[in-house]
Amino acid sequence: MVDSDKREPEGQDKVAPVPRSAARRWLRVLRRALLGVVLLLALAVAGLWWWAGRDDSLAYTLDRVAGWLPEGQSLHAREVTGSLRRGGRIGSLQWQSPTMQVKLRGAEIGWGRPAPPRRRGRGGPAFSRGCAGP
């Protein structure tokens, strides 16, 4: 049985939907792609922020930096604790090049607040109980 209320009156044609222009479709695709890139970038920054707060991030970074040094230079760090974000402690650190050698013992690294824009920048506090050079 067919409801007579649901039928369209005879003689009236359906109005076909107006197709979207190609430019509007491309704009929508571009907008969605841009949103995806922004979300991925935000996720990457959040992941990096989380990783930099881990207790082993300082040791991992020093180990990676040692591997990236040019030929003839070396970096050795021992008893490293702490994170890149909160700072930490390095029991001993030795950097050596063909012409220079630097040794640190008991270095404590911390990050201070950034300087106001009209002043010259300054780093955070870094303390060491001993420093030796040639």
C-alpha positions as protocol buffer text, in pm:
chain_id: "A"
residue {
  index: 1
  type: MET
  ca { x: 0 y: 0 z: 0 }
}
residue {
  index: 2
  type: VAL
  ca { x: 131 y: 345 z: -87 }
}
residue {
  index: 3
  type: ASP
  ca { x: 61 y: 653 z: 115 }
}
residue {
  index: 4
  type: SER
  ca { x: -83 y: 926 z: -97 }
}
residue {
  index: 5
  type: ASP
  ca { x: 76 y: 1194 z: 127 }
}
residue {
  index: 6
  type: LYS
  ca { x: 428 y: 1084 z: 43 }
}
residue {
  index: 7
  type: ARG
  ca { x: 390 y: 1096 z: -331 }
}
residue {
  index: 8
  type: GLU
  ca { x: 495 y: 1399 z: -526 }
}
residue {
  index: 9
  type: PRO
  ca { x: 230 y: 1579 z: -720 }
}
residue {
  index: 10
  type: GLU
  ca { x: 234 y: 1490 z: -1084 }
}
residue {
  index: 11
  type: GLY
  ca { x: 362 y: 1741 z: -1329 }
}
residue {
  index: 12
  type: GLN
  ca { x: 627 y: 1885 z: -1099 }
}
residue {
  index: 13
  type: ASP
  ca { x: 985 y: 1796 z: -1177 }
}
residue {
  index: 14
  type: LYS
  ca { x: 1244 y: 1734 z: -912 }
}
residue {
  index: 15
  type: VAL
  ca { x: 1501 y: 2007 z: -887 }
}
residue {
  index: 16
  type: ALA
  ca { x: 1845 y: 1859 z: -944 }
}
residue {
  index: 17
  type: PRO
  ca { x: 2110 y: 1960 z: -690 }
}
residue {
  index: 18
  type: VAL
  ca { x: 2359 y: 2211 z: -823 }
}
residue {
  index: 19
  type: PRO
  ca { x: 2699 y: 2045 z: -856 }
}
residue {
  index: 20
  type: ARG
  ca { x: 2978 y: 2209 z: -663 }
}
residue {
  index: 21
  type: SER
  ca { x: 3240 y: 2374 z: -867 }
}
residue {
  index: 22
  type: ALA
  ca { x: 3582 y: 2214 z: -896 }
}
residue {
  index: 23
  type: ALA
  ca { x: 3738 y: 2514 z: -723 }
}
residue {
  index: 24
  type: ARG
  ca { x: 3518 y: 2469 z: -416 }
}
residue {
  index: 25
  type: ARG
  ca { x: 3600 y: 2098 z: -402 }
}
residue {
  index: 26
  type: TRP
  ca { x: 3974 y: 2171 z: -420 }
}
residue {
  index: 27
  type: LEU
  ca { x: 3940 y: 2439 z: -155 }
}
residue {
  index: 28
  type: ARG
  ca { x: 3769 y: 2191 z: 76 }
}
residue {
  index: 29
  type: VAL
  ca { x: 4040 y: 1928 z: 12 }
}
residue {
  index: 30
  type: LEU
  ca { x: 4312 y: 2189 z: 70 }
}
residue {
  index: 31
  type: ARG
  ca { x: 4147 y: 2304 z: 395 }
}
residue {
  index: 32
  type: ARG
  ca { x: 4127 y: 1948 z: 524 }
}
residue {
  index: 33
  type: ALA
  ca { x: 4487 y: 1876 z: 425 }
}
residue {
  index: 34
  type: LEU
  ca { x: 4604 y: 2192 z: 600 }
}
residue {
  index: 35
  type: LEU
  ca { x: 4410 y: 2097 z: 912 }
}
residue {
  index: 36
  type: GLY
  ca { x: 4573 y: 1754 z: 904 }
}
residue {
  index: 37
  type: VAL
  ca { x: 4921 y: 1905 z: 876 }
}
residue {
  index: 38
  type: VAL
  ca { x: 4851 y: 2142 z: 1167 }
}
residue {
  index: 39
  type: LEU
  ca { x: 4723 y: 1854 z: 1381 }
}
residue {
  index: 40
  type: LEU
  ca { x: 5029 y: 1641 z: 1298 }
}
residue {
  index: 41
  type: LEU
  ca { x: 5259 y: 1931 z: 1382 }
}
residue {
  index: 42
  type: ALA
  ca { x: 5080 y: 1987 z: 1715 }
}
residue {
  index: 43
  type: LEU
  ca { x: 5108 y: 1616 z: 1792 }
}
residue {
  index: 44
  type: ALA
  ca { x: 5481 y: 1619 z: 1710 }
}
residue {
  index: 45
  type: VAL
  ca { x: 5542 y: 1923 z: 1935 }
}
residue {
  index: 46
  type: ALA
  ca { x: 5345 y: 1764 z: 2219 }
}
residue {
  index: 47
  type: GLY
  ca { x: 5542 y: 1441 z: 2179 }
}
residue {
  index: 48
  type: LEU
  ca { x: 5872 y: 1628 z: 2182 }
}
residue {
  index: 49
  type: TRP
  ca { x: 5765 y: 1822 z: 2493 }
}
residue {
  index: 50
  type: TRP
  ca { x: 5671 y: 1496 z: 2666 }
}
residue {
  index: 51
  type: TRP
  ca { x: 6000 y: 1329 z: 2564 }
}
residue {
  index: 52
  type: ALA
  ca { x: 6209 y: 1628 z: 2680 }
}
residue {
  index: 53
  type: GLY
  ca { x: 6054 y: 1587 z: 3028 }
}
residue {
  index: 54
  type: ARG
  ca { x: 6158 y: 1222 z: 3060 }
}
residue {
  index: 55
  type: ASP
  ca { x: 6436 y: 1148 z: 3309 }
}
residue {
  index: 56
  type: ASP
  ca { x: 6662 y: 992 z: 3044 }
}
residue {
  index: 57
  type: SER
  ca { x: 6632 y: 1265 z: 2778 }
}
residue {
  index: 58
  type: LEU
  ca { x: 6947 y: 1449 z: 2892 }
}
residue {
  index: 59
  type: ALA
  ca { x: 7160 y: 1132 z: 2879 }
}
residue {
  index: 60
  type: TYR
  ca { x: 7013 y: 1032 z: 2542 }
}
residue {
  index: 61
  type: THR
  ca { x: 7081 y: 1377 z: 2394 }
}
residue {
  index: 62
  type: LEU
  ca { x: 7443 y: 1381 z: 2513 }
}
residue {
  index: 63
  type: ASP
  ca { x: 7490 y: 1034 z: 2365 }
}
residue {
  index: 64
  type: ARG
  ca { x: 7343 y: 1148 z: 2031 }
}
residue {
  index: 65
  type: VAL
  ca { x: 7555 y: 1465 z: 2026 }
}
residue {
  index: 66
  type: ALA
  ca { x: 7867 y: 1255 z: 2085 }
}
residue {
  index: 67
  type: GLY
  ca { x: 7783 y: 1055 z: 1775 }
}
residue {
  index: 68
  type: TRP
  ca { x: 7737 y: 1368 z: 1561 }
}
residue {
  index: 69
  type: LEU
  ca { x: 8070 y: 1531 z: 1645 }
}
residue {
  index: 70
  type: PRO
  ca { x: 8317 y: 1571 z: 1358 }
}
residue {
  index: 71
  type: GLU
  ca { x: 8618 y: 1348 z: 1310 }
}
residue {
  index: 72
  type: GLY
  ca { x: 8881 y: 1404 z: 1579 }
}
residue {
  index: 73
  type: GLN
  ca { x: 8638 y: 1527 z: 1846 }
}
residue {
  index: 74
  type: SER
  ca { x: 8492 y: 1320 z: 2127 }
}
residue {
  index: 75
  type: LEU
  ca { x: 8241 y: 1368 z: 2406 }
}
residue {
  index: 76
  type: HIS
  ca { x: 8212 y: 1133 z: 2705 }
}
residue {
  index: 77
  type: ALA
  ca { x: 7951 y: 1179 z: 2978 }
}
residue {
  index: 78
  type: ARG
  ca { x: 7904 y: 961 z: 3285 }
}
residue {
  index: 79
  type: GLU
  ca { x: 7649 y: 951 z: 3565 }
}
residue {
  index: 80
  type: VAL
  ca { x: 7395 y: 1162 z: 3374 }
}
residue {
  index: 81
  type: THR
  ca { x: 7052 y: 1209 z: 3533 }
}
residue {
  index: 82
  type: GLY
  ca { x: 6771 y: 1449 z: 3458 }
}
residue {
  index: 83
  type: SER
  ca { x: 6579 y: 1580 z: 3163 }
}
residue {
  index: 84
  type: LEU
  ca { x: 6622 y: 1845 z: 2899 }
}
residue {
  index: 85
  type: ARG
  ca { x: 6318 y: 2035 z: 3024 }
}
residue {
  index: 86
  type: ARG
  ca { x: 6391 y: 2039 z: 3397 }
}
residue {
  index: 87
  type: GLY
  ca { x: 6769 y: 2017 z: 3395 }
}
residue {
  index: 88
  type: GLY
  ca { x: 6982 y: 1756 z: 3563 }
}
residue {
  index: 89
  type: ARG
  ca { x: 7321 y: 1644 z: 3685 }
}
residue {
  index: 90
  type: ILE
  ca { x: 7626 y: 1520 z: 3496 }
}
residue {
  index: 91
  type: GLY
  ca { x: 7881 y: 1334 z: 3709 }
}
residue {
  index: 92
  type: SER
  ca { x: 8164 y: 1387 z: 3462 }
}
residue {
  index: 93
  type: LEU
  ca { x: 8182 y: 1525 z: 3111 }
}
residue {
  index: 94
  type: GLN
  ca { x: 8485 y: 1530 z: 2885 }
}
residue {
  index: 95
  type: TRP
  ca { x: 8503 y: 1695 z: 2544 }
}
residue {
  index: 96
  type: GLN
  ca { x: 8818 y: 1666 z: 2343 }
}
residue {
  index: 97
  type: SER
  ca { x: 8935 y: 1803 z: 2009 }
}
residue {
  index: 98
  type: PRO
  ca { x: 9279 y: 1785 z: 1847 }
}
residue {
  index: 99
  type: THR
  ca { x: 9375 y: 2120 z: 2004 }
}
residue {
  index: 100
  type: MET
  ca { x: 9171 y: 2138 z: 2326 }
}
residue {
  index: 101
  type: GLN
  ca { x: 9034 y: 1929 z: 2610 }
}
residue {
  index: 102
  type: VAL
  ca { x: 8764 y: 2024 z: 2862 }
}
residue {
  index: 103
  type: LYS
  ca { x: 8664 y: 1818 z: 3167 }
}
residue {
  index: 104
  type: LEU
  ca { x: 8372 y: 1890 z: 3400 }
}
residue {
  index: 105
  type: ARG
  ca { x: 8292 y: 1712 z: 3725 }
}
residue {
  index: 106
  type: GLY
  ca { x: 7967 y: 1741 z: 3914 }
}
residue {
  index: 107
  type: ALA
  ca { x: 7793 y: 1969 z: 3665 }
}
residue {
  index: 108
  type: GLU
  ca { x: 7435 y: 2070 z: 3744 }
}
residue {
  index: 109
  type: ILE
  ca { x: 7230 y: 2208 z: 3460 }
}
residue {
  index: 110
  type: GLY
  ca { x: 6909 y: 2405 z: 3498 }
}
residue {
  index: 111
  type: TRP
  ca { x: 6708 y: 2635 z: 3278 }
}
residue {
  index: 112
  type: GLY
  ca { x: 6601 y: 2981 z: 3383 }
}
residue {
  index: 113
  type: ARG
  ca { x: 6315 y: 3187 z: 3252 }
}
residue {
  index: 114
  type: PRO
  ca { x: 6383 y: 3368 z: 2925 }
}
residue {
  index: 115
  type: ALA
  ca { x: 6505 y: 3726 z: 2954 }
}
residue {
  index: 116
  type: PRO
  ca { x: 6261 y: 4005 z: 2867 }
}
residue {
  index: 117
  type: PRO
  ca { x: 6281 y: 4107 z: 2500 }
}
residue {
  index: 118
  type: ARG
  ca { x: 6455 y: 4442 z: 2559 }
}
residue {
  index: 119
  type: ARG
  ca { x: 6742 y: 4284 z: 2754 }
}
residue {
  index: 120
  type: ARG
  ca { x: 7020 y: 4066 z: 2625 }
}
residue {
  index: 121
  type: GLY
  ca { x: 6944 y: 3694 z: 2651 }
}
residue {
  index: 122
  type: ARG
  ca { x: 7099 y: 3484 z: 2922 }
}
residue {
  index: 123
  type: GLY
  ca { x: 7117 y: 3112 z: 2971 }
}
residue {
  index: 124
  type: GLY
  ca { x: 7004 y: 2920 z: 3271 }
}
residue {
  index: 125
  type: PRO
  ca { x: 7229 y: 2843 z: 3563 }
}
residue {
  index: 126
  type: ALA
  ca { x: 7506 y: 2589 z: 3517 }
}
residue {
  index: 127
  type: PHE
  ca { x: 7726 y: 2489 z: 3810 }
}
residue {
  index: 128
  type: SER
  ca { x: 8028 y: 2264 z: 3833 }
}
residue {
  index: 129
  type: ARG
  ca { x: 8248 y: 2158 z: 4124 }
}
residue {
  index: 130
  type: GLY
  ca { x: 8550 y: 2125 z: 3904 }
}
residue {
  index: 131
  type: CYS
  ca { x: 8668 y: 2222 z: 3558 }
}
residue {
  index: 132
  type: ALA
  ca { x: 8999 y: 2127 z: 3405 }
}
residue {
  index: 133
  type: GLY
  ca { x: 9162 y: 2232 z: 3081 }
}
residue {
  index: 134
  type: PRO
  ca { x: 9508 y: 2214 z: 2925 }
}
